[in-house]
Amino acid sequence: MTSILTNGAAISALQTLRLISSNLENTQREVSTGLRVGTAADNAAYWSISTTMHSDGMAMSAVSDALGLGAAKVDVAYAATSSIVDILDAVKSRLVAAEEEGVDRSKIQEEIDQLKDQAAAVVSGASFNGVNYLRTAEAGNLQAIGALEAHVVSSFVRADDDGVSVKRTAIDLKTTSMLNVGGGGILQKEVGGDYPDLQPLGITSYFHEGHEDHTFNGPVTIGATETITFDLVLDRSPQSSGVTYPITIDRALVDAALGTSDGLIQDAADVRKILQKAFDDAGAPASAYRGGDSSLTTYDVMTLDATGHIGSSIYFENLASDLPGGSVLGLDSSSAINHDNMCTEGSTIFTRAFTMPNNLVISFDVQIAGGPLETVRIDQGTVNAALGISSARVETATDFAAVVAHAATGIGLDLKVVGSEIFFFADQAIHPGYGNDAVDFSISDFRTNKSWALRFDLAEVDITANQFTVAEYLDGVEYMLQRSISSAGTLGALSKRIEIQTEFAARMMATIDSGIGRLVDADMNEASTRLKALQTQQQLAIQSLSIANTGADHVMQLFR
């Protein structure tokens, strides 16, 4: 049927042409872009996955670039450290030569000086892009801090929950630093002003009643109306006021004590008898006895520790006299020996300030009143906690005493600081008693967990001076050498790790690209074949449309 209103054949041919043109357009885009999925409209799921993976690939590429930068920094540090090892080998050989008799040490020192300068130059020059792993700017000594970390980007990770993160590899610069602003680098001393100089403890292992000695310059005659008065204070201590006995010495007491009638006191032996009589009359538990002076010019007085008070001491106070010249029988003379409140104690001298290294432990042993042997340990945390600081710096004897007291909490140890000297004894609040009532007490010397430590910088090596022996310098340089070798090994291992990670990153990027290609890349052989077929179909569709449109011409001819 032929209609002038509807040309069914033309409509059908036009629809076919449109479909073919659309397919042809898509195929042409695949051929020109190489992508089967170029937009989200092509395949939303594949497009989303491929876009995400492409972003990860770009991040991985950035990681690869960062690894290259990190590798360069590590390689420079490794090369410089290897040079330091060579320099220390050379210094070591010069020190060995200096041990030979008859050598000119000044000439050898000139060579060593050049090597020291070269080491400093190598360290300063070991920089890449402004980063130097061999020279650090930490204000404190490296031995007094924890890890000093630098980081190298090593990987980009997408977790199972789609979270992303960048992983970094840490480098502890404490193991690589040759020179640090605050000291503690491989070529710098560990001891010196930044380690405690622990002096041996002096131990007072004896204790007895409090006593003192006095000198009598006689003779003296006490008149019938003359008196000597004073207060005898026994067993006063920081924990007790003791007992006070008022004493009066007059002519009657003197004659009764000496068996005389003239009041004459000739020597120290007479004074002892007079004082003992006065003590006994007052009911004071004290003794006057002969001292060590055979000339009879000195005498000793002592408490008998019988007052019931914690202390063990003897004091003469409020001395007064009616005698010519105010004589008080030598009780006002200075005592050569003054042993009040005696107990066993230890003492040490604080010689200099120091910063407590993080790897150092100071310890000592204490035993009180027959109890168990207690070991007290002091580390960097102890110092900071005791002094309320974070620098681990001990400046004074008072600081160090506070640190020891904090570490020994609960043991019953007490400390006293006099100038730079620190005294250690049993805490009277826990173990009361002096003199014969004092508890047994023992304390060991301080010790550390480091049996040897470097005491000079490489820059301070000078075999023409006498600060250290050549053998000591040799030991120190060998120590630096071994630490440098260890540092080179660490850097070498890190360099290999970065190399492996770089290769892994390259493989990952290739794998990601391949995975993306499997999802979105066009099969060019198939696409080109399909393009040729669609072009042919398009030509045939155009021909069909042309033929379908000729039907209207035939109708027009009928009317003509």
C-alpha positions as CSV (number, residue, x, y, z in Angstrom):
1,M,0.0,0.0,0.0
2,T,1.3,3.4,-1.0
3,S,0.3,6.4,1.2
4,I,0.9,10.1,0.8
5,L,0.7,10.6,4.6
6,T,3.0,7.8,5.9
7,N,6.0,6.4,4.2
8,G,6.6,3.3,6.3
9,A,9.6,2.2,4.3
10,A,11.3,5.5,4.8
11,I,10.6,5.6,8.5
12,S,12.0,2.1,8.9
13,A,15.1,3.0,6.9
14,L,15.6,6.2,8.9
15,Q,15.4,4.3,12.2
16,T,18.0,1.8,11.0
17,L,20.2,4.7,9.9
18,R,20.0,6.4,13.3
19,L,20.9,3.2,15.1
20,I,23.8,2.5,12.8
21,S,25.0,6.1,13.2
22,S,24.8,5.9,17.0
23,N,26.8,2.6,17.0
24,L,29.2,4.1,14.5
25,E,29.7,7.2,16.7
26,N,30.5,5.0,19.8
27,T,32.8,2.8,17.8
28,Q,34.6,5.8,16.4
29,R,35.1,7.1,19.9
30,E,36.5,3.8,21.1
31,V,39.0,3.8,18.1
32,S,40.0,7.4,18.6
33,T,40.4,7.2,22.5
34,G,41.3,3.6,22.9
35,L,38.8,3.3,25.7
36,R,35.8,1.0,25.9
37,V,34.5,2.9,29.0
38,G,35.4,6.6,28.7
39,T,32.6,8.1,30.8
40,A,30.3,7.0,33.7
41,A,27.5,6.8,31.1
42,D,29.4,3.9,29.3
43,N,29.6,1.7,32.4
44,A,29.1,3.4,35.8
45,A,30.6,0.6,37.9
46,Y,33.7,0.1,35.7
47,W,34.2,3.8,35.3
48,S,34.1,4.4,39.1
49,I,36.6,1.5,39.8
50,S,39.0,2.6,37.1
51,T,38.9,6.3,38.2
52,T,39.7,5.3,41.8
53,M,42.5,3.0,40.7
54,H,43.9,5.7,38.4
55,S,44.0,8.1,41.4
56,D,45.8,5.4,43.4
57,G,48.2,5.0,40.6
58,M,49.0,8.7,40.6
59,A,49.6,8.6,44.4
60,M,51.9,5.6,43.9
61,S,53.8,7.5,41.3
62,A,54.3,10.3,43.9
63,V,55.4,7.8,46.4
64,S,57.9,6.5,43.9
65,D,59.3,10.0,43.5
66,A,59.5,10.5,47.2
67,L,61.4,7.2,47.5
68,G,63.8,8.5,45.0
69,L,64.4,11.6,47.1
70,G,64.7,9.5,50.3
71,A,67.2,7.2,48.6
72,A,69.3,10.1,47.5
73,K,69.4,11.4,51.1
74,V,70.3,8.0,52.5
75,D,72.9,7.4,49.8
76,V,74.6,10.7,50.6
77,A,74.6,9.9,54.3
78,Y,76.0,6.4,53.6
79,A,78.8,7.7,51.3
80,A,79.8,10.3,53.9
81,T,79.7,7.7,56.8
82,S,82.0,5.4,54.7
83,S,84.4,8.3,54.4
84,I,84.3,8.9,58.1
85,V,85.2,5.2,58.6
86,D,88.2,5.7,56.3
87,I,89.2,8.8,58.2
88,L,89.0,7.0,61.6
89,D,91.0,4.2,60.3
90,A,93.7,6.7,59.3
91,V,93.6,8.4,62.8
92,K,93.8,5.0,64.4
93,S,96.9,4.1,62.4
94,R,98.5,7.4,63.4
95,L,97.8,6.7,67.1
96,V,99.4,3.3,66.8
97,A,102.4,4.9,65.2
98,A,102.5,7.4,68.1
99,E,103.0,4.5,70.6
100,E,106.5,3.9,69.1
101,E,109.4,5.2,71.1
102,G,111.4,8.1,69.6
103,V,108.7,9.3,67.1
104,D,107.9,13.0,66.7
105,R,104.4,13.2,68.1
106,S,104.0,16.8,67.0
107,K,104.4,15.7,63.4
108,I,101.9,12.9,63.9
109,Q,99.5,15.4,65.6
110,E,99.7,17.6,62.5
111,E,98.4,14.7,60.4
112,I,95.7,13.9,62.9
113,D,94.6,17.6,62.9
114,Q,94.2,17.4,59.1
115,L,92.2,14.2,59.4
116,K,90.0,15.8,62.1
117,D,89.4,18.8,59.8
118,Q,88.5,16.5,57.0
119,A,86.0,14.6,59.1
120,A,84.3,17.8,60.0
121,A,84.2,18.8,56.3
122,V,82.7,15.5,55.3
123,V,80.0,15.8,58.0
124,S,79.1,19.3,56.9
125,G,79.0,18.3,53.3
126,A,76.8,15.3,53.7
127,S,73.7,17.2,52.8
128,F,71.1,16.6,50.1
129,N,68.3,19.1,49.5
130,G,69.1,20.7,52.8
131,V,68.9,17.5,54.8
132,N,71.9,16.2,56.7
133,Y,71.6,12.9,58.6
134,L,75.1,13.2,59.9
135,R,74.8,16.7,61.5
136,T,71.9,17.3,63.9
137,A,70.8,20.4,65.7
138,E,69.3,18.9,68.9
139,A,70.0,21.4,71.8
140,G,70.4,18.6,74.4
141,N,72.9,15.8,74.4
142,L,71.8,12.9,72.2
143,Q,72.5,10.5,75.0
144,A,69.9,12.2,77.2
145,I,67.0,11.9,74.8
146,G,64.9,9.2,73.2
147,A,64.8,8.4,69.5
148,L,65.5,11.4,67.2
149,E,63.6,10.3,64.2
150,A,63.6,11.4,60.5
151,H,61.2,9.8,58.0
152,V,61.2,8.6,54.4
153,V,57.9,8.1,52.6
154,S,57.8,4.4,51.7
155,S,54.4,3.4,50.5
156,F,50.7,4.3,49.8
157,V,48.2,1.9,51.2
158,R,44.4,1.5,50.6
159,A,42.9,-0.6,53.4
160,D,40.1,-3.1,53.2
161,D,37.7,-0.3,54.5
162,D,38.8,2.0,51.6
163,G,40.8,4.1,54.0
164,V,44.0,5.4,52.5
165,S,47.3,6.2,54.3
166,V,50.9,7.0,53.5
167,K,53.5,4.8,55.3
168,R,56.9,6.2,56.3
169,T,60.1,4.5,57.3
170,A,61.8,6.0,60.4
171,I,65.5,6.7,60.7
172,D,66.9,7.2,64.2
173,L,69.3,10.0,63.8
174,K,70.9,9.1,67.1
175,T,72.5,6.2,65.3
176,T,73.7,8.2,62.3
177,S,74.6,11.7,63.7
178,M,78.3,12.3,63.8
179,L,78.1,15.8,65.3
180,N,75.2,17.2,67.3
181,V,74.9,20.8,68.6
182,G,74.3,19.6,72.1
183,G,76.8,16.8,71.9
184,G,76.4,13.0,72.0
185,G,77.1,12.3,68.3
186,I,79.3,9.4,67.2
187,L,82.4,11.7,67.1
188,Q,81.6,13.3,70.4
189,K,82.1,12.3,74.0
190,E,79.6,10.5,76.1
191,V,80.9,11.5,79.5
192,G,82.5,14.9,80.3
193,G,80.1,17.4,81.7
194,D,77.0,15.4,80.7
195,Y,77.6,12.3,82.8
196,P,77.7,12.0,86.6
197,D,81.2,11.9,88.1
198,L,80.3,9.5,90.9
199,Q,82.8,9.6,93.8
200,P,83.3,6.6,96.1
201,L,81.3,6.9,99.3
202,G,83.2,7.6,102.5
203,I,81.6,5.3,105.2
204,T,81.6,6.1,108.9
205,S,81.0,2.7,110.3
206,Y,81.3,3.4,114.0
207,F,78.9,5.1,116.5
208,H,78.9,5.6,120.2
209,E,77.6,8.1,122.9
210,G,77.9,11.8,122.1
211,H,81.0,13.3,123.6
212,E,83.4,16.2,123.3
213,D,86.8,17.3,124.7
214,H,87.8,20.6,126.3
215,T,91.1,22.3,127.4
216,F,91.7,23.5,130.9
217,N,94.4,26.2,131.5
218,G,95.0,26.2,135.2
219,P,95.5,26.4,138.1
220,V,92.4,28.2,139.2
221,T,91.2,28.8,142.8
222,I,87.5,29.2,143.4
223,G,86.7,31.5,146.3
224,A,84.3,31.0,149.1
225,T,81.6,33.0,147.4
226,E,82.4,32.4,143.8
227,T,80.4,30.0,141.6
228,I,80.3,28.6,138.1
229,T,76.9,27.9,136.7
230,F,75.7,26.3,133.4
231,D,73.0,24.2,131.9
232,L,74.0,20.6,131.0
233,V,71.8,19.5,128.1
234,L,71.8,15.8,127.4
235,D,70.6,13.8,124.4
236,R,69.1,16.7,122.4
237,S,68.5,15.8,118.7
238,P,66.3,16.9,115.8
239,Q,63.7,14.5,117.2
240,S,64.0,15.4,120.9
241,S,64.6,18.4,123.1
242,G,66.7,16.2,125.5
243,V,66.9,16.9,129.2
244,T,68.4,20.0,130.8
245,Y,70.2,19.8,134.2
246,P,71.1,23.1,135.9
247,I,74.6,22.8,137.4
248,T,76.3,25.0,140.0
249,I,80.0,24.5,141.0
250,D,81.1,26.3,144.2
251,R,83.8,26.1,146.8
252,A,82.1,23.3,148.7
253,L,81.6,21.1,145.7
254,V,85.2,21.6,144.6
255,D,86.6,20.7,148.1
256,A,84.2,17.7,148.4
257,A,85.3,16.4,144.9
258,L,89.0,16.8,145.5
259,G,89.2,16.2,149.3
260,T,90.7,19.6,149.9
261,S,89.8,22.8,151.7
262,D,91.4,25.5,149.7
263,G,89.3,25.5,146.5
264,L,92.4,25.0,144.3
265,I,91.9,23.3,140.9
266,Q,95.3,22.5,139.5
267,D,94.8,20.5,136.3
268,A,92.3,18.7,134.0
269,A,92.3,15.7,136.3
270,D,90.8,17.9,139.0
271,V,88.3,19.3,136.6
272,R,87.1,15.8,135.7
273,K,86.5,14.9,139.3
274,I,84.7,18.2,139.9
275,L,82.5,17.8,136.9
276,Q,81.7,14.2,137.7
277,K,80.7,15.3,141.3
278,A,78.5,18.0,139.8
279,F,76.8,15.6,137.3
280,D,76.2,13.0,140.0
281,D,74.7,15.6,142.4
282,A,72.4,16.8,139.7
283,G,71.4,13.3,138.8
284,A,72.6,13.8,135.2
285,P,73.7,10.6,133.4
286,A,77.0,11.9,132.1
287,S,80.6,11.1,132.5
288,A,83.8,13.2,132.8
289,Y,86.9,11.2,131.9
290,R,90.4,11.5,130.8
291,G,91.1,12.4,127.2
292,G,94.1,11.5,125.1
293,D,96.3,14.3,126.3
294,S,98.9,12.9,128.7
295,S,99.8,16.5,129.8
296,L,96.6,16.6,131.8
297,T,95.4,19.8,130.0
298,T,92.4,18.2,128.3
299,Y,89.4,16.3,129.5
300,D,86.4,14.7,127.9
301,V,82.7,14.7,128.8
302,M,80.1,12.2,127.5
303,T,76.4,11.4,127.8
304,L,75.6,7.9,129.0
305,D,72.5,7.6,126.7
306,A,70.4,7.1,129.8
307,T,67.8,9.9,129.6
308,G,65.3,7.9,127.6
309,H,65.5,10.4,124.7
310,I,66.3,9.5,121.1
311,G,69.4,11.8,121.0
312,S,72.9,11.0,122.1
313,S,74.6,14.4,122.7
314,I,76.0,16.7,125.3
315,Y,75.8,20.5,125.3
316,F,77.0,23.2,127.9
317,E,74.8,26.3,127.7
318,N,74.3,29.5,129.6
319,L,77.8,29.4,131.0
320,A,78.4,32.0,133.8
321,S,81.2,32.5,136.3
322,D,82.2,34.8,139.3
323,L,85.8,33.7,139.0
324,P,88.5,36.2,138.0
325,G,88.6,36.4,134.3
326,G,85.3,34.6,134.1
327,S,86.9,31.1,134.0
328,V,84.4,28.3,133.4
329,L,87.1,25.5,133.7
330,G,87.5,25.3,129.9
331,L,83.9,24.4,129.1
332,D,83.9,27.3,126.7
333,S,86.9,26.0,124.7
334,S,86.4,24.7,121.2
335,S,86.2,20.9,121.0
336,A,88.7,19.1,118.8
337,I,86.3,16.2,118.8
338,N,82.5,16.8,118.9
339,H,80.6,13.6,118.4
340,D,76.9,14.4,119.0
341,N,74.1,12.2,117.8
342,M,76.5,9.7,116.1
343,C,75.3,7.0,113.8
344,T,76.6,5.1,110.9
345,E,76.5,7.2,107.7
346,G,78.0,7.5,104.2
347,S,78.9,10.6,102.2
348,T,80.0,11.5,98.7
349,I,81.0,14.7,96.9
350,F,78.9,16.1,94.1
351,T,81.5,17.3,91.6
352,R,79.6,18.7,88.7
353,A,76.2,19.1,87.0
354,F,75.2,16.5,84.4
355,T,72.3,15.5,82.1
356,M,71.1,12.0,82.8
357,P,71.3,9.9,79.5
358,N,68.3,7.9,78.6
359,N,70.3,4.7,78.5
360,L,72.1,5.1,81.8
361,V,71.1,3.5,85.1
362,I,72.7,4.5,88.4
363,S,72.3,2.1,91.3
364,F,73.4,1.4,94.8
365,D,72.6,-1.0,97.7
366,V,71.2,-0.1,101.1
367,Q,70.7,-2.2,104.2
368,I,69.1,-0.8,107.4
369,A,68.5,-2.3,110.8
370,G,69.4,-5.8,109.6
371,G,66.7,-5.7,107.0
372,P,66.9,-7.0,103.4
373,L,69.5,-5.6,101.1
374,E,67.7,-3.0,98.9
375,T,69.0,-2.0,95.5
376,V,68.0,1.6,94.5
377,R,67.9,2.4,90.8
378,I,68.0,5.8,89.2
379,D,67.3,6.5,85.5
380,Q,66.2,9.4,83.3
381,G,62.6,9.0,84.4
382,T,63.6,9.1,88.0
383,V,65.5,12.4,87.6
384,N,62.6,14.1,85.8
385,A,60.0,12.8,88.3
386,A,62.0,13.8,91.3
387,L,62.8,17.3,90.0
388,G,59.6,18.0,88.1
389,I,61.4,18.6,84.8
390,S,61.8,17.1,81.4
391,S,65.4,17.9,80.6
392,A,66.9,15.2,83.0
393,R,69.3,17.9,84.1
394,V,70.9,17.6,87.6
395,E,72.5,21.0,88.5
396,T,73.4,20.8,92.2
397,A,74.1,18.5,95.1
398,T,70.6,19.3,96.4
399,D,69.1,18.2,93.1
400,F,71.0,14.9,93.2
401,A,70.0,14.3,96.9
402,A,66.3,14.9,95.9
403,V,66.7,12.4,93.1
404,V,68.2,9.8,95.4
405,A,65.5,10.4,98.0
406,H,62.8,9.9,95.4
407,A,64.4,6.7,94.1
408,A,64.7,5.3,97.7
409,T,61.2,6.1,98.8
410,G,60.0,3.6,101.4
411,I,63.4,2.2,102.2
412,G,64.1,4.4,105.2
413,L,67.0,6.3,103.8
414,D,67.6,10.0,104.9
415,L,69.9,12.5,103.2
416,K,71.6,15.8,104.3
417,V,73.4,18.2,102.0
418,V,76.3,20.3,103.3
419,G,77.7,22.4,100.5
420,S,78.7,19.9,97.8
421,E,78.8,16.9,100.2
422,I,75.8,14.6,100.5
423,F,75.4,12.5,103.7
424,F,73.3,9.3,103.8
425,F,72.0,7.7,107.0
426,A,69.0,5.9,108.4
427,D,65.8,7.9,108.5
428,Q,65.2,8.8,112.2
429,A,61.5,9.0,111.7
430,I,61.5,5.3,110.8
431,H,64.6,4.0,112.7
432,P,65.0,6.4,115.7
433,G,68.1,6.3,117.8
434,Y,71.6,7.7,118.0
435,G,74.8,6.6,119.8
436,N,74.4,3.1,121.3
437,D,70.8,3.1,120.2
438,A,71.6,3.7,116.5
439,V,70.5,1.0,114.0
440,D,73.0,-0.8,111.7
441,F,73.3,1.0,108.4
442,S,75.3,0.2,105.3
443,I,75.3,1.8,101.8
444,S,77.4,0.8,98.8
445,D,79.2,3.0,96.3
446,F,77.2,4.3,93.3
447,R,77.6,2.2,90.1
448,T,76.3,2.5,86.6
449,N,75.4,0.0,83.8
450,K,78.2,1.5,81.6
451,S,81.6,0.1,82.4
452,W,83.3,2.3,79.9
453,A,82.3,5.5,78.1
454,L,83.9,7.9,75.6
455,R,85.3,10.9,77.3
456,F,86.5,13.1,74.5
457,D,85.5,14.4,71.0
458,L,87.4,13.4,67.9
459,A,88.2,17.2,67.6
460,E,89.9,17.0,71.1
461,V,92.4,14.3,70.2
462,D,95.8,15.7,71.0
463,I,98.7,13.4,71.6
464,T,101.0,16.3,72.4
465,A,98.9,17.2,75.5
466,N,98.6,15.2,78.7
467,Q,94.8,15.1,79.2
468,F,94.6,11.5,77.9
469,T,97.2,8.9,77.1
470,V,97.7,7.6,73.6
471,A,96.2,4.3,74.6
472,E,93.1,6.1,75.9
473,Y,92.8,8.0,72.6
474,L,93.2,4.7,70.7
475,D,90.4,3.1,72.7
476,G,88.1,6.1,72.1
477,V,88.8,6.3,68.3
478,E,88.2,2.5,68.1
479,Y,84.9,3.1,69.8
480,M,84.0,5.9,67.3
481,L,85.1,3.6,64.5
482,Q,82.8,0.7,65.5
483,R,79.9,3.0,66.0
484,S,80.5,4.5,62.5
485,I,80.7,1.1,61.0
486,S,77.4,0.2,62.7
487,S,75.9,3.4,61.4
488,A,77.1,2.7,57.8
489,G,75.5,-0.8,58.1
490,T,72.2,0.8,59.2
491,L,72.2,3.2,56.3
492,G,73.2,0.5,53.9
493,A,70.3,-1.7,55.0
494,L,67.9,1.2,54.8
495,S,69.1,2.0,51.3
496,K,68.5,-1.6,50.2
497,R,65.0,-1.4,51.8
498,I,64.2,1.8,49.8
499,E,65.5,0.1,46.6
500,I,63.2,-2.9,47.2
501,Q,60.3,-0.6,48.0
502,T,61.0,1.4,44.8
503,E,60.9,-1.7,42.7
504,F,57.7,-2.8,44.4
505,A,56.1,0.6,43.8
506,A,57.0,0.3,40.1
507,R,55.5,-3.2,39.8
508,M,52.4,-1.9,41.7
509,M,51.9,1.0,39.2
510,A,52.3,-1.4,36.3
511,T,49.8,-3.8,37.8
512,I,47.3,-1.0,38.5
513,D,47.6,0.2,34.9
514,S,47.1,-3.3,33.6
515,G,44.0,-3.7,35.9
516,I,42.5,-0.5,34.7
517,G,43.1,-1.5,31.1
518,R,41.3,-4.8,31.6
519,L,38.2,-2.8,32.7
520,V,38.1,0.1,30.3
521,D,40.4,-0.3,27.4
522,A,38.9,-1.1,23.9
523,D,39.9,-4.1,21.9
524,M,41.2,-2.2,18.9
525,N,41.1,-5.2,16.5
526,E,37.5,-5.7,17.3
527,A,36.6,-2.0,17.3
528,S,38.3,-1.4,13.9
529,T,36.5,-4.4,12.4
530,R,33.2,-3.2,13.9
531,L,33.9,0.3,12.6
532,K,34.3,-1.0,9.0
533,A,31.1,-3.0,9.2
534,L,29.1,-0.1,10.6
535,Q,30.4,2.2,7.9
536,T,29.2,-0.3,5.3
537,Q,25.8,-0.6,7.1
538,Q,25.6,3.2,7.2
539,Q,26.1,3.4,3.4
540,L,23.5,0.7,2.8
541,A,21.0,2.4,5.2
542,I,21.4,5.6,3.3
543,Q,20.7,3.7,0.0
544,S,17.6,2.1,1.6
545,L,16.3,5.5,2.7
546,S,16.9,6.9,-0.7
547,I,14.9,4.0,-2.3
548,A,12.1,4.4,0.2
549,N,11.7,8.0,-0.6
550,T,11.3,7.4,-4.3
551,G,7.7,6.0,-3.7
552,A,6.3,9.5,-3.4
553,D,7.8,10.4,-6.8
554,H,5.7,7.7,-8.4
555,V,2.5,9.0,-6.9
556,M,3.3,12.5,-8.2
557,Q,3.8,11.1,-11.7
558,L,0.3,9.5,-11.6
559,F,-1.3,13.0,-11.0
560,R,0.7,14.6,-13.8
